[in-house]
Amino acid sequence: MTDSKGSARARVAGAKRQRLMEAAADVVHRQGAERTTIADIARAAEVPVGNVYYYFKTKDELVAAALSEHERHLNLLLGRLNRLPGPRERLQGLIEGWVGQRELAVRYGCPTGTLAAELGKRDQGGLDVEAGRVVRLLLAWVEGQFRELGQPDPEGLALALVGAYQGMSLLANALRDPGVMDREGARLIAWIDSLEAA
């Protein structure tokens, strides 16, 4: 009987921690890391503020949890894209996913990119490194797709594609215009279509 009670408590604790991580990712994206308080995250997760400290001792631990949540979402997305038949379809699926998030980009920018830019203003060697690691995961995956397509300089092409996304996300946010994402997304899809397979 004790084991089942302990197991139930562990499940509840795990679910609460996950809610806090999801809330951290959402609130930090919407408000920025510096403006977000532990109370904001607790409120969004519907967890008493005092309970947050059981899972995360500092706000920076919650920001790190937000980055982990961004990584989890990225891995889920890449897992879905990896089921597509080929690298061209995968890259185009990635672009379509970006465009599908245009309303969020218009309001708050790219979740990982805006957070990486904000954390990059802090002293080096902390959360800025962690944010860069999440971006590198995306770059490595995109580079692999270009390599599979047999493209010369797959690393440079990956930088160009991810950079184009960051640019269109930033411009859509600055101009408050979702059409930027639509137009640039269509241009990127046409570019991927035009690449010769090796």
N, C-alpha and C positions, 0 to 999 in steps of 0.2 A: 504494500500500500504506500509506503514511504517513497519508493522509487517512482510511482506514478504521480505523486504530488510534486516531487522534485522535478520530474520531467515536464509537468504542466507549468510549473513556475518558470522553468528555463524557456519554454515556448512563449509564454507571456512576455518575459524579459527580452527575448529575441525579437518579438514583434514590436515591442515598444522601442527598442534600439533602432529597428528598421524604419519605424515611423519618424523618429527623430532625424535619421539620416536623410530621408526623403524630404522632410520639412526643411532641413538645413539647405539642401540643394535648391529647393524652390525659393525660399525666402532670401537666401544669399544672391540668387540670380536676380530676383526682383528688386532688392534693396541695395545690393553690394555688401561686401564683407565688413567694411568699416562701419556702415550704418546699422547693421543687423545686431540685435542683442540676443542673449540667451533666452530672454523672456519672449522675444518675437518667435523664436523657433519652438519654444515650449508651447506657446499659444497655437501655432499652426499645426503642431503634432498632437494637440489636445492632451498634453502631459503636464502635470504640475511642475513648476519651475524647479522646486527642490529635488524632484526625481531626475532631472536632467543631469545633475552632478554625479549621480550614481553611474552614468554611462560615459559622460564627457566632462572632464574637470575644467576645461577652459573653452573660450569661444574659438580659439585656434584649432582645438580638437574637433569642434563642430564644423569649422571650415574644411578641415582635412576630411571629415566625414562627407561633406558636400562633394568634394573632389572624388572621393571613392564612389559616391552615387553617380556622378557623371561618368566615371569609368565603367560602372556596372551597366548603365544605359548604353554606352558606346559598345560594350561587348555584346549586349543583346541585339543591337542594331546590326553589328557586323556578323553575328551568328545568322540572323535572318538573311542578310545580303549574301552570305557564303552559300546559301542554298540555291541561289540563282545560277543559271547554266554556265555563264562565262564571265570573264573580267569586264567586258564592255557593259553587260547588263548590270553587273554589280556596281560599277562606277556610276552608271546612269541612275540606278536605284538609290545610291547615296545622295546624288544631287536632287533627285525627286523628294527624298526625305528632308533635305535641307529646305527646299521650297515649301514643302508641306508644313513646316514650322514658321512660315513667314510672319504670321501675326505675332507670335512670341518674339521673333527677331525684331520686328518693328517696335515693339514696346520696350524690350529689355536687351536686345543684342544676343549674340551667341552665348549660351550658358558657360561653356568652358573658356572661350576666348575673352569674354569680358572679365571673368574672374582672374584669368591668367594676367591680363593687363593690369588689373587692380593690384594683385599680389606682387607683380613685378616692380611696383613702386616701393616695396618694403626692402629691408636689408636682404642681401642674397643669402641663399643657403637654407631657406626655410620652406614655407608653403609654395613659394614661387617655383622651386624645383619640382615639387609634386604636381603643380599645374602643368608645367612643361612636359612631365612624363606622360600625362593623359593625352596631350596634343601629339606627342611622339608616337603613341600607340596608333592614332588615326593615320599619321603620316606613313608609318611602316606598313599599315594595311593597304593604303592607296598605292604606295610604291610597289608592293607585291602585285597589285592588279595591273599596273603599267608594265611591270616586268613580264607577267604572264602574257600580256598582249604583244610582247617582243619589242617594246618601244626602247629606243636609245634614251639614255639618261632618265631612267624611271624615278630616281630621287628628285631630280629637278622638276619633272612633271608633277610629282606628288606635292612638292612645295607650291607649284603654280596653282594646282587645283584647290588645295586647302587654303592657300592665300587668297584665291578668288572668292571662296566661300566667306572667309573672314571679312574681306572687303565689302562684299555685297550685304553681309549681315550688318556691318557697321554703317554703311550708307543707308540701308533700309531703316535702321534705327535713327540715324541723324536726320533723315529727311521725312521720317514717319510715313514711308511709302512702301507698301508691300509689293507694288509693281516692280520695284528694283529686284526683288528676289525672283519674281516670275520671269522678267526679261533676261537677267543674268543666268538664271537656271537654264532657260531654253538655249542660250548661247553656249553654255558649258556642255549641255547634252549634245548639241550639234557638233561641238568640237570633238567629243568622245566618239561620236558616229563617224567623223571624218578620219580618225586614226586608222592607218593600215595595220592589219594584223600581220605578224611575222610568219 
